[in-house]
Amino acid sequence: MDKRKIILLLALFFILRLIVIFLVVKEKPALIGDSPQYNNYALEILKGPAWLNSADFMGSIREPAYPLFLAISYLLFGKENFIAVFILQAMINVLTIFVIYKLSLKMFDKEAAALAFFWSGFYCYYFWYTALLLREVFIFLFFILFVYFLYLYLVDGYHKKINFTISILSFFALLLTDLRYIYLFPCVFLVFIFYKRFLEGAKNFFIFAFIIILLAAPWILRNFLIYNKPLAANSQNLIILKAIFRADRDILFHQKGHLVENKNYLFPEEIASIKKGFNPNNRTNDEIIAIKNDRCPVSTIPGMLIDNLIVMWSPYIPANYYRHVPACQIEKYSIRHNVSALVCYGILLPFAVIGIIYLVRRQKRIALFLLVWLFFNTIAHVPIWGHERYRNPMDSLLIILGTYGMVKTCRLIKRS
């Protein structure tokens, strides 16, 4: 596609997101899920530098990048001006779409890249997160920026220092947005040694890791002074790790920096009591119906792993799905959500598999480069909490793989 068409399409994608923003804001409040924590963190930043020396405010356990963005937006456009935030997020999301297009074009050809461009432009998850006060829009951008410039560094002979530097800065921004992506370090190492000789790849990786640690040093020092622990971004991840490695993690939950009993955990005694007609813990009608129909959260480790894997990768989740740890909660998925996910992601998934098969047979390096992130993201989340939200940052790679699989399938059909 020529530059004029690209600009016009990007403008169209931005306008469509503006329409969604105004529709969503009218329909439901902006502060849902983790949003109140990010919002309060941003308000604390605007009060002055005291937040740098304190962990005693709601949201302090969160990483600082997204609250800093909110604080800047509030400073420029007014406190809690969510419309302004969402418009800025729409711009960021459009940039993400452009980077997806550029990576697909670099890896494959114009047809596959054009289809990836269109698919990401209309991808339902990208629309949804644009109009929510959540950090996902930034995670999507920083991840694909990091992957794109890392790939350029590995395969392009031009501007290697610039590409390497931007990949490092993008990865550092990703960690300051969500520290969980520290698990990508092994992926970076594998990619380096696969694309280069082992010693050269290992050298590149250690330079990469050293610069990341150097960049994080001021924040690590700040956290050490506050928490008395050398944390890279916040305290939440340490709390979660404590819970993960305890045998009774199902019945423990983190609250204000401490592990406390999870009141929502469903014990056998409560199940028996509810089936007799009692409701000792004041559960909702949805939960009561689910328990009486034996739709209870799985209690075995293998069952939990399978459950998490299915929920993370499935394009369709039944309404009133009963989840297990950490909250033993009913999750409602609307018909609109499931239909959108089926159309945008469900159709894409089998073609992504076809794309992987083609690449494994003919372009093994590209196959490994794309699959390593998907694999590590899955094994990092499945033991803890499977959710489509934790797959979504990798969807940019699935779009690239899926649209490539579609193009290859169409060409095969035409030849036959």
N, C-alpha and C positions, 0 to 999 in steps of 0.2 A: 504493500500500500504506500502511496505517496504521502508526503508530510501534510498536505492539505486535508486529505481524507482522515488521517489519524487525528488531527486537531479537531475536525468537525465531530468525529465520533466521541472523542474525549469530552467535548462540550456537551454532546447529547447525553453521555453517561452522567455527567455532573448535573444536568438539568433534571434527569430522572431521579437522581438522589435527592435533589431539593424537593421534588414533589413528594417523595416518600417521607422526608423529614417532616413536612408540614402535616401530612396525613397521620403519622405516628404520634407526633406531639399532641395532636387533638384527641387521639384515641386513648393514650395511657401516659402516666407520669414518667419523667425521665429517670428518677431515682429508684432503680430496682436492683435487686441482687447486691453486688459489691459497690454499686454507684455511690451510696451515701458515704462510704469510707473515702473514696477518691475525692468527692466533693468537699468533705470536711478537711481533708489533708490540704487541698488547694486553698481553702479559706484560712487555715492556719499559716500557710506560707505568706499570704497577703498581710497577715498581722505583723510580720517582721521576722528577723532572723532567729527568734527564740526557738522555732521548730527544729533548728539544727542541733540544739542541745537538749531536746526533750523527746520522750517516747510516750508521754502521758496525754495523748489525744486520740480520738477515734480515727483510724486509718493509718496510724503510725507504723503498723506492721507491713504496710504496702511499699513496693518499690517506688522511687521518687520521680521517675521520668514522666508518667502520665499526670500525676498531680501538678508537676511543674508546668506542663502544657496547659492544664486547666487554669492554673493561677495566672499565667500570661494572658490567656483568653479573657478571664474575668477582669484583669487589669485594663485591657484594651477596650472591652465591650460591655463591661458591667458585671458585677457579681451574680453568679448563677444565671447568666444569660445562656441558657442551654441551646437556643436556636443558633447563636453564633458559634458555639462549640461544634454543633453538628454540621454546620456549613464548612467549617475548617476541616472536620473529619471527612466530609465528602470530597474535598480537594485532595486530601491525603490518600483516600481510597482510589481516586482516579489515577493518582501517581502509581499506586500499586498495580493497577491494571496495565499501565504503560510498561512497567518493568517486566511483568509477566510476558507481554508481547515481545519485548526485546530479548528475553532469555529464550523463548521458544524460537524466535528467528535465528538466534545464534546457534542453537542446537540442531534445528531442523531446516524447514524451508518456509517460503512466503505463505503457502496455503495453510500449513499447520499453525503458523504464527497468527495469521488473520483470524482463523477459527478460535484460537486461544484468546485473542483480543476480544472478539464478540462474546464468547462464553463467559469470560471473567467480567465483562461489562454488564451482563445481565444476571450474574450469579447471585442467588437469593441471599446467601449468608453475608455477602459484602453489603448488600442493601440494608439488611437488618442491623448490623453493628454500626453502620454510619449514624443511625439515629438513637444510639444508646450511649449513656455516659459510662463506657467501659473501655478498657485499654486495647481491646482486640484490633482495632483499626491500625494502631501503631505496631502491634506485634506482626500483623500481616505485612506491613510495609518493611519493617526492619529485617524480617526474616528473608523475604524475597530479594531485597537489596543486597544483603549479605551473600546469599547463594549466587546471585547474578555476578557480582564483582569477584567473588572467589572463583567462579567458573571462568570469567574473563582472564583472571590472573593465571589460571592453569593452562588455558588453551590458546590465548592470544599473545602474540609476541610484542605487541605495542602497549605502551603505558603500564608496564607491569607494576612499577612502584605505586602509581596512582591507584590502580585496581586493588592491589594488596592493602593499601592504606584505607581505602573506602570500605573494603570488606571487614577490616578490623574495627573501624568506627561503627559500622552497622551492627556488628555482633555485640559490641560494647553497649550500644544503645538498646539492643534487644534485651540484654541482661539487666540493664537499669529499668526496663519496662516490666520484665518478668524473669526473675532469677532462675526459674525452673529450667530454662533453656541452657543452663550450664551443662546439662547432659549431652549437648551437641559437641563438646570438646572431643570425645572419641571419634565422632563422625569426621571432624576436621582432620584429625590425625590420619584416619583411614584414607580419606580422599587425597591428602598430600602424598602419602607413600604409594598410593595406587597410580597417581598421575606422574609421579617423579620417581627417581631411584630412591631406595629406602633411606639412605643417609641424608640425601638432599631434602627429601620429604620430611624426615624427622627434624632436620634443622629448621625448615620453614615453619613447622608446627610449633617448635619451642620459641621461635621469634614471635609468632602469632600470640601464643599463650603469655609470654613475658610482657608484651606490650599491653595486653588486656589487663593483666594483674597490675601493671604500672598505672594504667588509667584508673583502675578501681581503687588504688591505694588511699586516696583522700577519703573516699566514702567508707572504706573498710576501717580506717582509723577513727572516723566519726562514730561508727557503730560500736567499735571497741570501747570508746570512751563512755557511750551510753549504756550498752548492754553488757559490757565487760567480756565480750566475745567478738572475735574477728570475723564479723559477718560481711559478706560481699554486697548485700543490698538491703536486707531487712531481717526481722526476727521471725517472720511467719514460717519460713522454710525450715528453720531449726525446730520449731514446735512440731511441724508436720513430720519431720524425720523421727523425732522422739516417738510419735504415735505409730509410725510405720513399723518400727522395729520392736514393738511391744506385742506380746502374744494376745493381749486383750484389747487390741486397737479398735475392735468393733464397738466397744462400750465406752471408749474414751474420745474426747473431743477437745479441740483447743479453744480457749476462751481467755482473752486478756493475758496471753503469755503463759498460761498454765493448762495442764491436762486435767479435765474434769469429766465426771461421768456423763455420758451421752443419754439424756433423758428420753430421747426418741428411739433408743435401741429397743427392738421388739423381742422380749424374753418369752420363752414357752408358756410361762405362767400367765402372762398377760393375754396371749393368744387364746388359752383355754377360758380365761375369764370373759373375754369379748364374745366368744362363741356361746357362752351361757347367757349373754344379754347385758353384761356389765361393760362399763367404759372407765376404768380406773384412772387413766391418764388423759382423759378428755381428747381423744383422737377425733379427727374430722370424719364426716360421713363417708367420704371417699375411702379413707383408711379402713373404717369399719367394714365397708362392703368388700374391700380387697381381702381383708383378713378372714372374713366369714367364707369367702370363696377360695381360700387357700392360695391367694396371690400374694404371698409374703416374700420379703427379701431373702435371697439365698444366704445360707449360714456357713457353707463349707468354702475353703480356700479355692479349690478347683472350680466350684460353681461361681464364685465371685469373679474369678479371672475370665471365665467364659462369658459371664454376664457383662462385664466391663468391655470385653472385646467386641461383643455384638452391638452394644449400645454405641460404642465409639465409631464403628464403621458402618452401621446399618443406615440405609436411606429412609427407613420407616420405623417409627417407634409407636406402639399401641397407646391409645389414650389411657390416662390413669396408670401409667407404668410405675410399679413399686420398686424403688431403689433400696440398696443396702447401706453400708457405711458411706460417708460419715454421718448422715442425718436420717437414715431409714425413712425416706420421704416419698410421697406421691409426686410424680412429675407428670404434669398434663401437657400433652402435645396436641395442638389443635389440628383440625382437618386442613386448614390453610397452610400450616407449617409443614405437615407431612406431604401434601401435594406439591408444594414448592420444592421441598427437599428431594422428592422423587424425580421431579422434572429436571432440576439443575444438577443434582449430585447422583441420583440413582441411575439416570441414563448414562452419565459420564463414567461411572465405576467400571462396568464391563469393558468399555473401550480403553480405559486405563490399563486393564489387565492385558488386552490385546497389544497395546503399545509397549508394555513391558516385555511381552513375548518376542515381539519384533526386535526390540533393542538388545535383549539377551542373546539373540541369535546373530545379530549383525553389528551392533555398536555397544559392546560390553562396558566400555568406559562410561558412556552416558548413562547406561542402565544402572551401574553402581552409584554414580554420582547422584542420581535422582532417588534411588531406592534406599540409600543409607539413612537419609533424613526421615523417611517414612517409617522405616523399621525401628530406629531408635526412639522416635516419638511414641510409637505404639508400646514398646516394652517399658518405656519410662512411665506411662500413664496407666496401663492396664492393671498393674498390681495395686494401684491406689484408688483411682476413680475414673471410670470410662465415661466419656461424654463427648458429643459431637463438637462441643466448644473447644475441646483440647485437640481435636483433629483438624479443625478449621484453619489454623495457621499453615498446615501442610497442603491445604486444598489448592494452593497456587501450583504446586508440583503435580497434583492430580489433574488439574485442568490442562497443563502442558502435556502430560502423558495421555490423557483421554482424547484430547483433540488430535494429537498425533496418531493415536489408534484409529480414530474416525477417518482421517485422511488416508491412512494406509488401507483400511477396509474398503473405502470407496474406490480406490485405485485398483484393488484386487478384483472387485466386482466388475469394474469397467473392462479389465483385461479378459475376464472370463465371459 
